[in-house]
Amino acid sequence: MRGLRPAQFTIVLSTVLVLVTAGTAMAQYSFDWSIPKQGAVKDMFILEDFTTTFTNTSAVTDSFRVTLVTDMPPFWQATLCQGPICYPPSYTVHIFELAPGESTNLDFALTAAVDEGKGTSTVTVESLNDPGLVETNYFSIVSSGLEILTVDAAGGASYESYYSNAIDAAGRTNETWTSSYMGALTGTDLGNFDAVVWFVGTHNQGLDDTDRASLAEYVFNGGNLFLTGQNLARDFCDPGSPLYTPASHAWFGEVLGVDFLADNAATSLVNGVAGDPVSDGMVLAINTGDGANNNTSPDEIITSGNSVTAMTYFTGQDAAIRAAYGDGRTFFSAFGFEGVATAGQRDDMMASVLSWIIARFTPVQNEIPSQLVSKPFVIPNPFNPRTSLKFEVGGSEAVHSEVVIYDLRGRKIRGLHSGLLAPGPQTMVWDGRDDGGRNLASGVFLARVLVGREAQTVKMTLAR
């Protein structure tokens, strides 16, 4: 009988292990993260709150860890909120628990300050009970006031640097809007920039109905567009294409002055047009060298309406077309700019295209649009107890303007002016007090001067 007891014990123990193992396997962890928006164009010091909903969709209680990593200019701020609580920018790791089926908000705010640019919060959420259950998303804002917005609509292909490097070489301020996660842009969004450079590479889904409507609004209201991509004309203007619609065909004619002629120009060389303000003297290789080498079948195109040929293939057919609609200008290349063979050629082409599309005719009768003529400056700086903020309003008539003082956390401290300002030199005096009349402690503050649609920010130091 003593010999039987170990065997019985072993059998019972084995049964328990199987049950525990089976029970563990039955615990399936899962969550749903609903994110309606991941990108925005924002003015300085205007907070953008990306609101999301997070749900524990498993049948058991789970704990989750949120990790926030930021990539943004100095003085910009990123924060996270869960439930009713918002945490300071220094708080970048958060843990919370949800019962089965329970939901909560996860909100991520970004605020631009001082320097124009782009800021991104990379947010990772992971289950603490199932380390393999992880999801990462991105939330980005681009500040208004930059000269160029580059729209990466290439479907994830790595072409961005070909554009940003060339625009930088042209001396233009710019940032990139990544459509794959930042979503669609409105015409109002685009209107914050002097020009839009929109590229699709070989991704024909990078210019949908919503995109075309926004670009039409932008161009017809004085915006400037450089659109580039292989097979765009074929995809939207050839009745044999599955993407063709009469509306898409009409858009190319009305907005770009372009129509489709034939698929595959069968050449890797492009000529400038003698005397053309963009391409005179240019000779481009479009599928060799250190470019993307993706121009395998560039379209042949023809002009439509009042547009003109800006570049031709060596075969003589049109490769690029430019057009003007009032103050709005467009330049369309039927080959991908990223495929141009050398950095030098890309720099030359980008600089010429931007110079032409952003150019403005001199207004008649000296009627210069109201504007902020030069960057504001502060004198004295540092100061105590008061200083003078000086700037000049251009144009021929009064324009709505605002002058506001902020602290480095983006909080409004003092409003110095809101209303019309006549053209000419301006001086605003600040006495180091907030809107409540209280003396402020020593520190660095920011003065934002908005004249019409132009804004500049200047730092000032109060030294008590």
Secondary structure, DSSP 4 states (H G I P E B T S, - for coil): -TTHHHHHHHHHHHHHHHHHHHHHHH----EEEE-S--EEEE-TT--EEEEEEEEE-SSS-EEEEEEEEEE--TT-EEEEEETTEE--TT--EEEEEE-TT-EEEEEEEEE--SS-SEEEEEEEEEESS-TT-EEEEEEEEEETT-SEEEEE-STT-S-HHHHHHHHHHTT--EEEEEHHHH----HHHHTTSSEEEEE-TT-GGGS-HHHHHHHHHHHHTT-EEEEE-TTHHHHHH-TTSTT--HHHHHHIIIII-EEEEES----SEEEEPTT-TTTTT-EEESSSTTS----SSPPEEEE-TT-EEEEEETTSSEEEEEEEETTEEEEEESS-GGG-S-HHHHHHHHHHHHHHHH--PPPGGG-PPP-B-S--EEESSSBSS-EEEEEEE-SSS-EEEEEEEE-TTS-EEEEEEEEEE-SEEEEEEE-SB-TTSPBPPSEEEEEEEEETTEEEEEEEEE--
